Amino acid sequence: MFYSFKEFVPVVHKSSFVHPKAVVTGNVIIGKHCYIGPGAALRGDWGKIIIEDGCNIQENCTVHMFPGVTVLLKENAHIGHGAVIHGATIGKNCLVGMNAVVMDNVMLGDESIVGALTFIKEGEKIPARSLVAGNPGKIIKKVSDEMIAWKTKGTELYQQLPAECMENLKACRPLRKTPK
């Protein structure tokens, strides 16, 4: 669902897919080849959300901010199921793991990986290619070329998903038994 808020209407590139059960409100710009999963809430009511090309925001994620703040997901950012991005900047080719929380004024450096269930507290500046895990999130090591290759492969699957969804995703009634 898309909602205008005040004078702002969401903008979505035609090559991107926003699931009908996602909610995109207000000052939100979604670039090319992005995937927004069901249950995702992108609230550009108090500030602005910019989702650059090739990003994915998976099921049940929340993206929001305090008034006057811009949330930026740079090119190829990968936001795992159930994650919360609140008032942060996510660098190019980053992975934010499932159910992680990235708080206000966090700057996540390019090609960083945030582990599942990690909490990154307000104002943290995470250098490029950092692996962050825990509560509170701590840098535990440098991201290797192999880790980036693994992350990139996963993101590429999500970059193919918009076209696949536009062609193949259709509402249906369930079968009452398994076909033979």
N, CA, C and O of each residue as an XYZ file, in Angstrom:
720
protein
N       0.843     -1.176      0.000
C       0.000      0.000      0.000
C       0.887      1.237      0.000
O       1.936      1.282      0.642
N       0.441      2.204     -0.719
C       1.148      3.480     -0.772
C       0.236      4.559     -0.209
O      -0.965      4.593     -0.480
N       0.843      5.448      0.589
C       0.094      6.553      1.170
C       0.876      7.842      0.987
O       2.080      7.899      1.236
N       0.165      8.880      0.545
C       0.783     10.208      0.566
C       0.730     10.707      2.008
O      -0.095     10.267      2.808
N       1.630     11.635      2.316
C       1.626     12.257      3.641
C       1.979     13.715      3.444
O       3.052     14.048      2.941
N       1.051     14.593      3.853
C       1.171     16.020      3.578
C       1.363     16.168      2.068
O       0.544     15.660      1.303
N       2.416     16.845      1.619
C       2.589     17.026      0.170
C       3.424     15.921     -0.469
O       3.691     15.977     -1.669
N       3.839     14.925      0.298
C       4.770     13.910     -0.205
C       4.053     12.650     -0.677
O       3.186     12.109      0.009
N       4.442     12.198     -1.874
C       3.935     10.965     -2.463
C       5.144     10.072     -2.745
O       6.122     10.539     -3.329
N       5.098      8.801     -2.346
C       6.239      7.920     -2.608
C       6.560      7.829     -4.104
O       5.675      7.937     -4.953
N       7.849      7.629     -4.401
C       8.327      7.457     -5.776
C       9.005      6.094     -5.848
O       9.902      5.797     -5.060
N       8.570      5.264     -6.804
C       9.129      3.923     -6.961
C       9.481      3.711     -8.428
O       8.627      3.871     -9.300
N      10.737      3.350     -8.708
C      11.141      3.062    -10.086
C      10.354      1.863    -10.610
O      10.048      0.939     -9.857
N      10.032      1.880    -11.893
C       9.194      0.837    -12.487
C       9.827     -0.554    -12.446
O       9.112     -1.550    -12.557
N      11.147     -0.649    -12.290
C      11.809     -1.958    -12.237
C      11.819     -2.553    -10.830
O      12.271     -3.683    -10.640
N      11.333     -1.814     -9.856
C      11.320     -2.287     -8.470
C       9.979     -2.917     -8.136
O       8.965     -2.640     -8.777
N       9.995     -3.774     -7.118
C       8.778     -4.451     -6.680
C       8.528     -4.141     -5.213
O       9.391     -4.357     -4.362
N       7.345     -3.635     -4.934
C       6.895     -3.409     -3.561
C       5.691     -4.325     -3.350
O       4.662     -4.172     -4.009
N       5.826     -5.260     -2.443
C       4.744     -6.209     -2.190
C       3.481     -5.456     -1.767
O       3.567     -4.476     -1.027
N       2.310     -5.907     -2.229
C       1.060     -5.221     -1.867
C       0.799     -5.147     -0.362
O       0.032     -4.291      0.079
N       1.411     -6.011      0.428
C       1.225     -5.982      1.882
C       2.302     -5.164      2.597
O       2.311     -5.095      3.826
N       3.206     -4.546      1.839
C       4.143     -3.575      2.421
C       3.419     -2.234      2.505
O       2.448     -2.005      1.785
N       3.891     -1.347      3.385
C       3.304     -0.018      3.511
C       4.410      1.014      3.317
O       5.395      1.045      4.055
N       4.220      1.859      2.303
C       5.191      2.905      1.964
C       4.461      4.239      2.076
O       3.491      4.489      1.361
N       4.941      5.095      2.985
C       4.231      6.324      3.321
C       5.108      7.545      3.107
O       6.233      7.607      3.603
N       4.584      8.525      2.358
C       5.182      9.858      2.307
C       6.449      9.981      1.501
O       6.529      9.506      0.368
N       7.445     10.623      2.093
C       8.664     11.051      1.410
C       9.654      9.886      1.294
O      10.659      9.828      2.002
N       9.341      8.971      0.387
C      10.144      7.767      0.164
C      10.475      7.690     -1.319
O       9.596      7.819     -2.171
N      11.759      7.477     -1.620
C      12.209      7.302     -3.004
C      12.879      5.938     -3.096
O      13.829      5.652     -2.368
N      12.376      5.098     -4.000
C      12.910      3.749     -4.193
C      13.489      3.663     -5.599
O      12.786      3.888     -6.583
N      14.779      3.335     -5.685
C      15.502      3.284     -6.952
C      15.193      2.040     -7.773
O      14.167      1.385     -7.587
N      16.105      1.734     -8.683
C      15.939      0.630     -9.635
C      16.233     -0.716     -8.984
O      17.083     -0.831     -8.101
N      15.500     -1.736     -9.449
C      15.753     -3.138     -9.101
C      15.774     -3.385     -7.594
O      16.595     -4.151     -7.091
N      14.871     -2.731     -6.891
C      14.752     -2.920     -5.446
C      13.596     -3.868     -5.149
O      12.633     -3.957     -5.911
N      13.711     -4.568     -4.038
C      12.660     -5.465     -3.568
C      12.253     -5.029     -2.164
O      13.093     -4.876     -1.277
N      10.937     -4.830     -1.980
C      10.386     -4.489     -0.671
C       9.378     -5.588     -0.325
O       8.362     -5.735     -1.005
N       9.656     -6.357      0.726
C       8.862     -7.537      1.055
C       7.584     -7.239      1.813
O       7.379     -6.123      2.290
N       6.710     -8.264      1.923
C       5.455     -8.095      2.647
C       5.707     -7.765      4.111
O       6.628     -8.290      4.737
N       4.875     -6.892      4.636
C       4.988     -6.499      6.035
C       6.006     -5.409      6.303
O       6.088     -4.903      7.423
N       6.787     -5.037      5.291
C       7.753     -3.946      5.481
C       6.990     -2.635      5.642
O       5.967     -2.420      4.991
N       7.496     -1.758      6.515
C       6.912     -0.434      6.723
C       8.004      0.601      6.502
O       8.977      0.658      7.253
N       7.837      1.419      5.465
C       8.767      2.507      5.155
C       8.008      3.800      5.392
O       7.177      4.194      4.574
N       8.292      4.471      6.522
C       7.519      5.638      6.946
C       8.307      6.916      6.718
O       9.124      7.312      7.550
N       8.058      7.555      5.591
C       8.646      8.852      5.303
C       7.701      9.964      5.705
O       7.424     10.866      4.914
N       7.203      9.904      6.931
C       6.251     10.904      7.407
C       6.960     12.058      8.108
O       6.588     13.214      7.908
N       7.956     11.774      8.913
C       8.667     12.834      9.636
C       9.941     13.272      8.933
O      10.470     14.343      9.226
N      10.426     12.479      8.034
C      11.657     12.777      7.304
C      11.615     12.084      5.959
O      10.540     11.803      5.428
N      12.794     11.808      5.405
C      12.896     11.261      4.056
C      13.606      9.910      4.098
O      14.506      9.690      4.909
N      13.184      9.012      3.210
C      13.848      7.721      3.036
C      14.290      7.621      1.586
O      13.483      7.772      0.670
N      15.578      7.364      1.383
C      16.115      7.150      0.040
C      16.657      5.730     -0.016
O      17.558      5.366      0.740
N      16.099      4.937     -0.918
C      16.538      3.565     -1.142
C      17.194      3.553     -2.521
O      16.507      3.624     -3.540
N      18.522      3.463     -2.552
C      19.231      3.506     -3.830
C      19.073      2.182     -4.589
O      18.523      1.214     -4.064
N      19.562      2.160     -5.821
C      19.411      1.019     -6.722
C      19.928     -0.282     -6.110
O      20.938     -0.307     -5.406
N      19.199     -1.364     -6.404
C      19.652     -2.702     -6.050
C      19.465     -3.109     -4.605
O      19.968     -4.156     -4.196
N      18.756     -2.312     -3.817
C      18.562     -2.637     -2.394
C      17.401     -3.607     -2.209
O      16.519     -3.712     -3.061
N      17.417     -4.307     -1.090
C      16.243     -5.084     -0.708
C      15.962     -4.865      0.770
O      16.865     -4.788      1.603
N      14.676     -4.770      1.053
C      14.180     -4.625      2.422
C      13.175     -5.755      2.588
O      12.089     -5.727      2.009
N      13.544     -6.733      3.375
C      12.787     -7.972      3.411
C      11.581     -7.893      4.348
O      11.280     -6.843      4.916
N      10.911     -9.017      4.491
C       9.663     -9.096      5.229
C       9.782     -8.519      6.637
O      10.745     -8.764      7.363
N       8.750     -7.737      6.989
C       8.558     -7.212      8.348
C       9.652     -6.276      8.840
O       9.852     -6.142     10.048
N      10.356     -5.631      7.932
C      11.335     -4.603      8.323
C      10.620     -3.277      8.551
O       9.553     -3.026      7.991
N      11.229     -2.431      9.385
C      10.733     -1.078      9.603
C      11.853     -0.100      9.304
O      12.981     -0.268      9.768
N      11.528      0.933      8.517
C      12.463      2.027      8.246
C      11.747      3.315      8.640
O      10.684      3.627      8.104
N      12.339      4.071      9.589
C      11.712      5.285     10.099
C      12.795      6.211     10.622
O      13.982      5.898     10.520
N      12.397      7.352     11.184
C      13.350      8.360     11.655
C      12.660      9.353     12.579
O      11.435      9.359     12.705
N      13.478     10.202     13.232
C      12.945     11.350     13.951
C      12.721     12.490     12.958
O      13.247     12.433     11.846
N      11.951     13.532     13.324
C      11.653     14.623     12.399
C      12.907     15.266     11.804
O      13.892     15.528     12.494
N      12.823     15.508     10.490
C      13.879     16.214      9.773
C      15.066     15.373      9.360
O      16.022     15.903      8.795
N      15.034     14.084      9.623
C      16.170     13.194      9.336
C      15.934     12.461      8.016
O      14.800     12.121      7.678
N      17.021     12.222      7.273
C      16.969     11.396      6.068
C      17.622     10.056      6.363
O      18.760      9.995      6.830
N      16.895      8.989      6.088
C      17.448      7.637      6.151
C      17.926      7.306      4.745
O      17.191      7.485      3.774
N      19.164      6.820      4.639
C      19.745      6.503      3.338
C      20.232      5.064      3.336
O      21.047      4.665      4.167
N      19.722      4.298      2.391
C      20.253      2.970      2.112
C      20.962      3.079      0.778
O      20.330      3.240     -0.267
N      22.291      2.988      0.824
C      23.073      3.142     -0.397
C      22.983      1.880     -1.250
O      22.510      0.833     -0.809
N      23.451      2.020     -2.472
C      23.368      0.978     -3.489
C      23.679     -0.420     -2.939
O      24.665     -0.625     -2.231
N      22.806     -1.373     -3.288
C      22.972     -2.799     -2.979
C      22.913     -3.136     -1.490
O      23.392     -4.194     -1.081
N      22.333     -2.252     -0.675
C      22.137     -2.587      0.741
C      21.110     -3.709      0.854
O      20.154     -3.775      0.081
N      21.322     -4.582      1.821
C      20.534     -5.808      1.980
C      20.051     -5.834      3.428
O      20.843     -6.026      4.350
N      18.742     -5.640      3.623
C      18.181     -5.524      4.969
C      17.363     -6.785      5.255
O      16.305     -6.995      4.662
N      17.866     -7.624      6.174
C      17.281     -8.934      6.448
C      15.941     -8.870      7.161
O      15.566     -7.848      7.736
N      15.238     -9.978      7.108
C      13.894    -10.128      7.667
C      13.795     -9.551      9.082
O      14.584     -9.891      9.964
N      12.818     -8.679      9.275
C      12.512     -8.169     10.604
C      13.435     -7.098     11.155
O      13.281     -6.689     12.306
N      14.390     -6.634     10.361
C      15.329     -5.621     10.862
C      14.648     -4.256     10.978
O      13.649     -3.983     10.312
N      15.213     -3.406     11.842
C      14.742     -2.034     12.026
C      15.898     -1.092     11.715
O      16.987     -1.215     12.275
N      15.641     -0.148     10.811
C      16.594      0.920     10.498
C      15.913      2.212     10.936
O      14.891      2.592     10.365
N      16.465      2.893     11.942
C      15.830      4.105     12.465
C      16.811      5.267     12.402
O      17.703      5.386     13.243
N      16.638      6.125     11.394
C      17.438      7.344     11.300
C      18.899      7.116     10.970
O      19.744      7.934     11.334
N      19.218      6.027     10.290
C      20.613      5.654     10.024
C      20.958      5.775      8.543
O      20.082      5.917      7.690
N      22.260      5.715      8.264
C      22.773      5.610      6.899
C      23.453      4.257      6.769
O      24.354      3.921      7.537
N      23.008      3.490      5.787
C      23.556      2.160      5.526
C      24.399      2.260      4.258
O      23.895      2.646      3.204
N      25.676      1.914      4.359
C      26.612      2.064      3.252
C      26.357      1.110      2.098
O      25.524      0.208      2.182
N      27.104      1.335      1.009
C      26.990      0.497     -0.187
C      27.339     -0.947      0.138
O      28.293     -1.238      0.860
N      26.527     -1.845     -0.424
C      26.788     -3.284     -0.377
C      26.889     -3.821      1.052
O      27.641     -4.760      1.313
N      26.133     -3.225      1.972
C      26.086     -3.710      3.362
C      25.004     -4.768      3.516
O      24.061     -4.838      2.727
N      25.160     -5.585      4.540
C      24.139     -6.541      4.950
C      23.780     -6.257      6.402
O      24.647     -6.241      7.276
N      22.492     -6.031      6.649
C      21.983     -5.917      8.014
C      21.186     -7.192      8.258
O      20.176     -7.434      7.598
N      21.639     -8.007      9.205
C      21.061     -9.324      9.441
C      19.658     -9.287     10.017
O      19.155     -8.244     10.434
N      19.048    -10.455     10.026
C      17.670    -10.610     10.488
C      17.486    -10.099     11.917
O      18.275    -10.393     12.815
N      16.421     -9.327     12.092
C      16.026     -8.789     13.401
C      17.076     -7.910     14.066
O      17.022     -7.686     15.275
N      18.023     -7.412     13.292
C      18.981     -6.437     13.826
C      18.288     -5.082     13.946
O      17.298     -4.817     13.263
N      18.819     -4.226     14.824
C      18.305     -2.871     15.004
C      19.475     -1.909     14.848
O      20.485     -2.019     15.542
N      19.320     -0.962     13.921
C      20.343      0.054     13.670
C      19.703      1.402     13.992
O      18.766      1.828     13.318
N      20.213      2.069     15.024
C      19.562      3.253     15.577
C      20.008      4.560     14.912
O      20.788      4.568     13.959
N      19.484      5.651     15.449
C      19.642      6.993     14.898
C      21.104      7.411     14.789
O      21.935      7.114     15.647
N      21.377      8.112     13.696
C      22.694      8.703     13.430
C      23.818      7.679     13.333
O      24.990      8.036     13.455
N      23.479      6.423     13.119
C      24.512      5.420     12.847
C      24.949      5.588     11.403
O      24.122      5.765     10.509
N      26.254      5.531     11.183
C      26.832      5.529      9.838
C      27.496      4.166      9.674
O      28.553      3.909     10.250
N      26.874      3.303      8.890
C      27.416      1.971      8.650
C      28.249      2.024      7.380
O      27.717      2.253      6.294
N      29.558      1.814      7.514
C      30.481      1.927      6.394
C      30.218      0.898      5.308
O      29.666     -0.170      5.569
N      30.621      1.232      4.084
C      30.420      0.362      2.926
C      30.923     -1.054      3.208
O      31.918     -1.257      3.905
N      30.204     -2.025      2.644
C      30.564     -3.444      2.693
C      30.707     -3.986      4.116
O      31.487     -4.905      4.365
N      29.950     -3.410      5.036
C      29.920     -3.937      6.402
C      28.796     -4.954      6.531
O      27.840     -4.948      5.755
N      28.925     -5.819      7.515
C      27.914     -6.836      7.796
C      27.532     -6.724      9.269
O      28.387     -6.715     10.155
N      26.217     -6.638      9.506
C      25.671     -6.583     10.861
C      24.998     -7.930     11.114
O      24.091     -8.319     10.379
N      25.438     -8.636     12.145
C      24.894     -9.955     12.452
C      23.435     -9.913     12.864
O      22.929     -8.889     13.322
N      22.768    -11.050     12.691
C      21.381    -11.185     13.120
C      21.271    -10.845     14.608
O      22.155    -11.180     15.397
N      20.180    -10.179     14.976
C      19.849     -9.801     16.355
C      20.795     -8.778     16.978
O      20.745     -8.552     18.187
N      21.643     -8.165     16.182
C      22.568     -7.150     16.697
C      21.820     -5.845     16.946
O      20.897     -5.502     16.207
N      22.222     -5.119     17.990
C      21.688     -3.793     18.289
C      22.838     -2.796     18.197
O      23.781     -2.853     18.985
N      22.753     -1.875     17.222
C      23.771     -0.827     17.095
C      23.183      0.455     17.668
O      22.212      1.000     17.143
N      23.791      0.926     18.755
C      23.242      2.074     19.480
C      23.457      3.375     18.710
O      24.286      3.462     17.804
N      22.685      4.371     19.104
C      22.669      5.674     18.447
C      24.074      6.264     18.316
O      24.891      6.197     19.234
N      24.323      6.850     17.126
C      25.530      7.635     16.898
C      26.787      6.859     16.554
O      27.834      7.468     16.336
N      26.720      5.552     16.499
C      27.919      4.755     16.185
C      28.378      5.020     14.749
O      27.561      5.129     13.834
N      29.672      5.121     14.572
C      30.284      5.264     13.241
C      31.070      3.981     12.994
O      32.116      3.757     13.604
N      30.568      3.156     12.109
C      31.168      1.852     11.837
C      32.004      1.963     10.563
O      31.464      2.291      9.506
N      33.311      1.697     10.639
C      34.157      1.798      9.444
C      33.764      0.771      8.373
O      33.127     -0.239      8.670
N      34.153      1.047      7.134
C      33.903      0.131      6.022
C      34.466     -1.252      6.343
O      35.473     -1.399      7.035
N      33.779     -2.250      5.814
C      34.205     -3.652      5.907
C      34.344     -4.149      7.343
O      35.271     -4.890      7.671
N      33.415     -3.732      8.185
C      33.397     -4.208      9.574
C      32.310     -5.266      9.739
O      31.228     -5.151      9.163
N      32.607     -6.293     10.527
C      31.605     -7.262     10.939
C      31.208     -6.895     12.366
O      32.040     -6.889     13.273
N      29.912     -6.587     12.550
C      29.405     -6.112     13.836
C      28.408     -7.138     14.372
O      27.542     -7.615     13.639
N      28.539     -7.473     15.653
C      27.601     -8.414     16.264
C      27.439     -8.080     17.743
O      28.305     -7.453     18.354
N      26.305     -8.515     18.308
C      26.076     -8.397     19.740
C      25.128     -7.289     20.135
O      24.602     -6.558     19.296
N      24.921     -7.183     21.450
C      24.065     -6.161     22.030
C      24.758     -5.618     23.280
O      24.744     -6.277     24.320
N      25.360     -4.438     23.201
C      25.405     -3.567     22.021
C      26.370     -4.112     20.967
O      27.284     -4.878     21.272
N      26.141     -3.697     19.717
C      26.977     -4.153     18.618
C      28.427     -3.725     18.783
O      28.723     -2.576     19.109
N      29.307     -4.661     18.553
C      30.750     -4.398     18.602
C      31.374     -4.920     17.311
O      30.915     -5.914     16.749
N      32.420     -4.243     16.849
C      33.156     -4.729     15.684
C      33.956     -5.940     16.143
O      34.771     -5.845     17.059
N      33.715     -7.081     15.496
C      34.426     -8.286     15.920
C      35.545     -8.684     14.962
O      36.472     -9.396     15.349
N      35.462     -8.232     13.726
C      36.566     -8.453     12.793
C      36.312     -7.705     11.502
O      35.253     -7.108     11.308
N      37.289     -7.744     10.633
C      37.197     -7.127      9.314
C      36.477     -8.103      8.385
O      36.671     -9.314      8.486
N      35.650     -7.580      7.486
C      34.947     -8.402      6.508
C      35.936     -8.795      5.407
O      36.624     -7.943      4.845
N      35.997    -10.078      5.110
C      36.924    -10.597      4.095
C      36.315    -10.509      2.696
O      35.113    -10.288      2.544
N      37.151    -10.685      1.687
C      36.668    -10.734      0.303
C      35.668    -11.874      0.124
O      34.690    -11.732     -0.609
N      35.909    -12.999      0.787
C      35.006    -14.150      0.684
C      33.632    -13.816      1.268
O      32.607    -14.215      0.715
N      33.611    -13.089      2.378
C      32.338    -12.706      2.987
C      31.568    -11.754      2.078
O      30.350    -11.868      1.942
N      32.278    -10.817      1.458
C      31.625     -9.887      0.524
C      31.075    -10.642     -0.681
O      29.972    -10.350     -1.143
N      31.829    -11.608     -1.192
C      31.350    -12.403     -2.329
C      30.070    -13.149     -1.956
O      29.129    -13.204     -2.748
N      30.033    -13.724     -0.746
C      28.844    -14.429     -0.263
C      27.659    -13.479     -0.146
O      26.553    -13.805     -0.578
N      27.888    -12.309      0.434
C      26.827    -11.307      0.599
C      26.317    -10.852     -0.753
O      25.108    -10.754     -0.963
N      27.230    -10.574     -1.672
C      26.867    -10.079     -3.004
C      26.013    -11.100     -3.748
O      25.058    -10.732     -4.432
N      26.350    -12.369     -3.618
C      25.576    -13.432     -4.265
C      24.130    -13.433     -3.756
O      23.191    -13.562     -4.542
N      23.957    -13.289     -2.445
C      22.612    -13.227     -1.874
C      21.837    -12.013     -2.346
O      20.647    -12.107     -2.647
N      22.508    -10.872     -2.412
C      21.848     -9.648     -2.870
C      21.438     -9.770     -4.330
O      20.374     -9.288     -4.717
N      22.271    -10.407     -5.141
C      21.930    -10.594     -6.557
C      20.645    -11.399     -6.718
O      19.862    -11.130     -7.629
N      20.415    -12.381     -5.850
C      19.154    -13.131     -5.896
C      17.969    -12.194     -5.671
O      16.956    -12.286     -6.364
N      18.103    -11.294     -4.698
C      17.030    -10.340     -4.421
C      16.880     -9.306     -5.533
O      15.792     -8.758     -5.711
N      17.939     -9.027     -6.282
C      17.832     -8.084     -7.399
C      17.098     -8.705     -8.582
O      16.553     -7.984     -9.418
N      17.079    -10.028     -8.662
C      16.309    -10.720     -9.701
C      14.843    -10.874     -9.296
O      13.972    -11.043    -10.150
N      14.581    -10.815     -8.010
C      13.243    -11.075     -7.492
C      12.171    -10.089     -7.967
O      11.045    -10.522     -8.209
N      12.454     -8.784     -8.114
C      11.381     -7.895     -8.588
C      10.782     -8.335     -9.923
O       9.559     -8.388    -10.061
N      11.623     -8.648    -10.903
C      11.114     -9.077    -12.213
C      10.357    -10.397    -12.081
O       9.312    -10.581    -12.706
N      10.885    -11.319    -11.265
C      10.209    -12.601    -11.067
C       8.844    -12.409    -10.410
O       7.873    -13.059    -10.796
N       8.767    -11.523     -9.424
C       7.485    -11.260     -8.757
C       6.487    -10.614     -9.708
O       5.314    -10.985     -9.729
N       6.955     -9.644    -10.496
C       6.040     -8.969    -11.426
C       5.460     -9.957    -12.430
O       4.314     -9.812    -12.855
N       6.239    -10.952    -12.808
C       5.784    -11.926    -13.793
C       4.996    -13.077    -13.168
O       4.039    -13.562    -13.772
N       5.373    -13.516    -11.989
C       4.860    -14.782    -11.472
C       4.028    -14.720    -10.197
O       3.306    -15.674     -9.907
N       4.097    -13.650     -9.431
C       3.382    -13.597     -8.159
C       1.918    -13.250     -8.406
O       1.598    -12.183     -8.929
N       1.043    -14.164     -8.022
C      -0.384    -13.950     -8.233
C      -1.141    -14.427     -6.990
O      -0.824    -15.472     -6.422
N      -2.123    -13.664     -6.586
C      -2.975    -14.101     -5.483
C      -3.712    -15.363     -5.915
O      -4.075    -15.508     -7.083
N      -3.927    -16.258     -4.990
C      -4.621    -17.505     -5.326
C      -5.366    -18.020     -4.102
O      -5.179    -17.540     -2.984
N      -6.203    -18.996     -4.344
C      -6.868    -19.705     -3.253
C      -6.057    -20.970     -2.996
O      -5.559    -21.576     -3.945
N      -5.913    -21.383     -1.751
C      -5.130    -22.590     -1.474
C      -5.848    -23.846     -1.957
O      -7.077    -23.890     -2.024
N      -5.061    -24.860     -2.291
C      -5.623    -26.175     -2.601
C      -6.092    -26.817     -1.303
O      -5.580    -26.492     -0.231
N      -7.037    -27.704     -1.386
C      -7.553    -28.384     -0.198
C      -6.791    -29.675      0.099
O      -6.887    -30.221      1.197
N      -6.030    -30.160     -0.893
C      -5.170    -31.318     -0.660
C      -4.002    -31.265     -1.634
O      -4.039    -30.545     -2.632
N      -2.986    -32.022     -1.336
C      -1.782    -32.051     -2.157
C      -2.086    -32.732     -3.484
O      -2.668    -33.816     -3.497
N      -1.696    -32.105     -4.624
C      -1.942    -32.744     -5.921
C      -1.103    -34.018     -6.069
O      -0.013    -34.134     -5.508
N      -1.642    -34.966     -6.837
C      -0.925    -36.235     -7.059
C       0.030    -36.125     -8.211
O       0.715    -37.093     -8.540
